Amino acid sequence: MFRKLAASLATALVAAASVALPAAPAQAEPVRAGTGDGPVVFTRSTGLGMQDVITCTGTSDNPHNSSGTPSAVTGKSRSSCTAPVAEIRAQAELWRYLEGYGFVQTAIGSLAAAPNSAGPMPSTAFDICQGRLAYWVTVGRHTFYAPPGYSPPKITLVTETPPVGVNC
């Protein structure tokens, strides 16, 4: 019985060791920066068929050489609305292309959040520069919480830049 258990454990360990590396997380239809598809809307009925509207947007800047941090690549994201919302959040991520693996997440910016704000709420992610041409993507994760009386209660938006080559 012990040999059978040891053999099945060894088989399970070999199978676990041969599992492929996970791919970059799939994102449900990301909004790409600069396409004009990004605004999201909170609405509130004011009566007689009228509606109050708050429009919120998220943007992500192309990855670039950092002007403030030597030997670094920077990716920035910003969240903003046309009027204050209950809470606004932004978080930037940098994804670098690694030969044989595809794009992997290499940096996460701090979660920028503010209650009762219209923004802009910025977040910046930094990655170490490779000293040669490499390709990065900036992903921005934006969350907006509606003020009382508006719907929907929460909207999450993802922005993503195309791959950009940075040589530093």
Order of alpha helices (4+ residues) and beta strands (2+ residues): alpha-beta-beta-beta-beta-beta-beta-beta-beta-beta-beta-beta-beta
